[in-house]
């Protein structure tokens, strides 16, 4: 099974690289120090602190591996190649909720870059999936936990 390609903005990809570097350098160094401190406390067979530190080390290595995999399949989207005629990753969409006439604006980004407070939603989210491929004037019907949402696409931009 092949891993799907993830599309990122340049800033989003740089943030991932910085995070990976931090985990590999500072994160690993801190973990080694914690393990050494726990080891210095005596008998390893009955040392819960040592076991916890080793478990934390395993989690850190898993996180590093996940980030490396994400970076291996990451691609930077070239904004000059994006067609704003339809909703796609990295486009900003102004919408109207047809139930309450509220307007909202979202930018569709990768799952790792999603930040709802900043108006960035994942292309893999229910709303993101429902909007992909829609054009101005079309209505996306999106199944969300609270029921069916009907969103009219008002504008698509970069």
N, C-alpha and C positions, 0 to 999 in steps of 0.2 A: 504494500500500500504506500503510495507516494504522499509526501507531506504537501499540503496546498501552499501556494505562494501567498505571502502577505504583502500588501501594498502599504507603504508608509510615506509620510512627508519627510523631507530632509531633516527637519527638526526632530521629528519622532524617532527616526532611525538613529540620530546622534544621541538622543537621550538613552536609547537602549544600549548603545555602545558604551556610554559613560557608566550606566548601571552595571553592565557586565564587568567592566574594568574595576569598578569599586568592589564588587563581590569577589573577584579573583585576587585582588591585592589586599585591601583592608579587611574584607570579610574573612578571607582565609587566614590572614595573620591573627585576627582577633580570635578565631575559632581555635587555632593552634595554641594560643596563649591560654584559653579557657581549658582545653584538654590537658595542657601541662600543669596548670594549677590544680585541677582535679586529680591528676595522677600523683602529684606531690602529697596528697592527703592520705596516702596509705594504700591498703589492700584493695586492689581493683575489683576483686570478686564481690565485694560488698559495698562498693562505692557508687551510690546512686547519682552523685554529681558527675562522675566520669561517664556513666551510661547516658545521662541526659546530654552531656557535651558531645558525645559520639553520635547520638541521634540528631542533634542540631547540625553537626557536621554533614551528616548524610542529607539532611534537608537542604543545606546550603549548596552541596554539590549537585543535587537534583535541580535546584533553581538555576544554577550556572548552566547545566546541560540544556535545560529548557530554553534559556535565553540564547545559547549558542545555536540551537536548532532553529529558533525564530529568525536569528540573524542570517543563518545559512540560506533560508528561503525568502528573505526579505528583498523587496524591490522598491526602489524609489520611483514614485509616479512623476512623470514629467508633466507639469501643469500645462505646458503649451500643447500637449497632445490630448488634453481632456476636452471632450465635446460637451458643451453645456446645454445641448439640445435635449438631453435626458439625464436623469439622476444616476450618478455613478460615484465610486469612491473619490473622495476629496472635493466633491461639489458641495456647495452650501445651498440649502433648500429652504425657501420660505413657504410655510404651510398654513392652511386654515383647517382647524378642527370643525367639521360640519355639525357636530352635536351642540357646541357652545359658541361657535364663531370666533374662538380664540385663535390668534395668529402666533406662530412660533417659527424659530429659525434654527436649523441644525446643519452641522457639517458632518458628512459621513466619512469616518476614518476607520483604521484598523482597530481590532479589539484592544490591542495594547495601548493605543492612543486615546481611547474613549474617555471622556470626562464630561458627564452630563451637565455639571454646573457651568462648564465653559461652553456648552452648546455643541459638544462633539459626541456623536453617537456612533456606535459600532455598526459596520455594514452587516454584521452577523446578528444584530439584535432584531426582534420582531419588526420594529418600525423601520429599521434600515433595510431589512429584506423586502418589506412591503413597498418601499419607495424605489428600490433599484429598477431602472429602466423606464420609470414613469416620465412623462413629459408635462410641460406647463398646461394646466387646465384639466389634467387627468386626476382621478380620485383613487387613492390607495386605500383598500380595506384591509386593516391590520388587526389580527386577533391578539389582544393583550389580556393580561390576567383579569382586568375589570370588564372585559367584553370586547365587542367589535368597535374599532375606531375607524372613522372615515375621515381621511385627510386629503384635502385638495391641494395640489401643487400650484403655488402662485408664481414662483420665480426660482430659477436655477442659476447659480453663479459660481465663481471660483473664490 
